[in-house]
Amino acid sequence: MFKSKTKNEWAAFNDEHDCCIEPVLDLDEALSSDLTREREMVVELDQPELGTVRLLGMPVKFSRTPGDATRPAPALGEHTREVLETAGFDVGELDELIESGAAAGLSAEATGSFMS
């Protein structure tokens, strides 16, 4: 039945009869829709070494504890030492793990999301 009319024809039908019909949007349409923009579901921020990137915003909005999608993703290995120290590894063990490649340390030559 839904294939019998175009998206615009169904929108006109909805407007005329005040019924609850919404189109199924493809990804580009959904990401650029008024609802997505009004709810700040796509945000832009500066990502070091990449420039401005678009990310999905917070899907759930809480008035007393709002989420924050305003920080860039960490660089590869940026928090490795901190996390492994918290897990109980000492400096020598951390150096060994990073040098062996078992853990990723912060690397000046690392670009993108993964090191090969």
C-alpha positions, 0 to 999 in steps of 0.5 A, a space after each residue: 500500500 505504501 508503495 502506491 504513493 511517493 513520499 511527498 504524496 503521503 506527506 500531503 495525505 498526512 497534512 490533509 487528514 492529520 494522521 500519524 505518518 512519518 517517512 522512513 528516511 535514508 541516513 543522509 536525510 535523517 542526519 540532516 533532518 530538522 529533528 536531528 538538528 533541533 535535538 543536536 543529534 549531530 555535533 561538530 568539533 575540532 579533532 586534533 590532526 583531523 580538523 573539524 569532524 561530525 559526531 553523533 550527539 547525546 541520544 538521551 537528554 537529561 536536564 540534571 545530568 546532561 551529557 557532553 559530546 564536546 571533547 575530541 576522541 583521545 589520540 591512539 595511546 593517549 591514556 594507555 599509561 594512566 589506565 595500566 598504572 591504575 590496573 597496577 602495572 609499574 613503569 618498567 612493565 609499562 615500558 616493556 608492554 609498549 616497546 613490545 607492541 602489546 600496548 599502544 603508547 602515545 606516538 608522534 607518528 601515529 595517525 588515524 585510528 589504528 597503528 599497523 
